[in-house]
Amino acid sequence: MFKLILLGILSGGFFSTTFVLNELMSVEGGHWLYSATLRYFFMIVFLVIILIFQGGFKRLVEIYKLFIDNYIFWMISGTIGFGFFYALICFAADFSPSWVIAASWQFTVVATLFVLLLFGKSFPKKIWAFSFIIFVGVCLVNLSHIDKFDLSSLIYGGIPVLIASFCYPFGNQLVWESQNNAHKFVPHIKSDLLKNAFNKVMLLTLGSIPFWIILLLIIQPEAPSQSQVLNSALVALFSGVLATTIFLYARGLAKHTNELAAIDATQASEVIFTIIGGFILFGTISINEISLFGLVLIILGLFLFIRYQNKTEEKCK
């Protein structure tokens, strides 16, 4: 469990680049749709290089065949888990600063529990309590900077991200269910390729491509600037490839519902890294007593997850 928590926090650090760099691109006038689509374009480029390095062109052919054999599943899971999720995140960046988006996104800690319930999972009430502690901590961290809050930030910045907080774990859980043959309505995809997190990220990315093409044809935004292209490439590398791969790798190691919930809860660490990154780039966020108390609650919640799981495993032995 300790290893899974560390992997989750590491992925949270890389994920935080999304919020900070998206705000930077928005401030510079870049259209939110290019911030989203360019990320996945560059992700494909980076993943192709990584996969060729791992298994040669044969690996790419195997992934392509696996995608074609189950294209409906990968389009559904990719559109929900990558498409809806990131389109809403980038849209919100035009209306709210990174700390508002990061704060709203932490609802995924609670949203994940509802997603797991939807797939027939069950876990002790203590898991809800630990997730609630983390969520309260995240809220306090961000409420400490509420002096710049306004209603439009909540409506156009908060609500889209709250919806996204359900989409991301739902898409990820679809992959987990299919890999473990755990749900009758989700096709069982039996392939050793799914043991590699990079392969899963590539399959989900390919599945989201039709969604991005449709959005581009409908909205038709102006061409992106060189700065937006560069920043999108950085987001693709740090958040899209490294963070997502580490996160899915950790989830793939999970053997119990408690472990899945704990890994997803580590994403609360994103707000800490976002505050630091926002301060470095914009110099607008500072830590005060309320922030520190919120951080203590986040750490406490993660510690309780680890402690509870360790006790559970000892009893099983």
Secondary structure as UniProt FT lines:
FT   HELIX           2..27
FT   TURN            28..29
FT   HELIX           32..69
FT   HELIX           71..78
FT   HELIX           79..84
FT   HELIX           85..92
FT   TURN            93..95
FT   HELIX           98..105
FT   TURN            106..107
FT   HELIX           108..118
FT   TURN            119..120
FT   HELIX           125..143
FT   TURN            144..145
FT   HELIX           146..148
FT   HELIX           151..152
FT   HELIX           153..158
FT   HELIX           159..180
FT   TURN            184..185
FT   HELIX           192..195
FT   HELIX           197..219
FT   HELIX           226..235
FT   HELIX           236..243
FT   HELIX           244..253
FT   HELIX           257..265
FT   HELIX           266..269
FT   HELIX           270..282
FT   HELIX           289..316
//
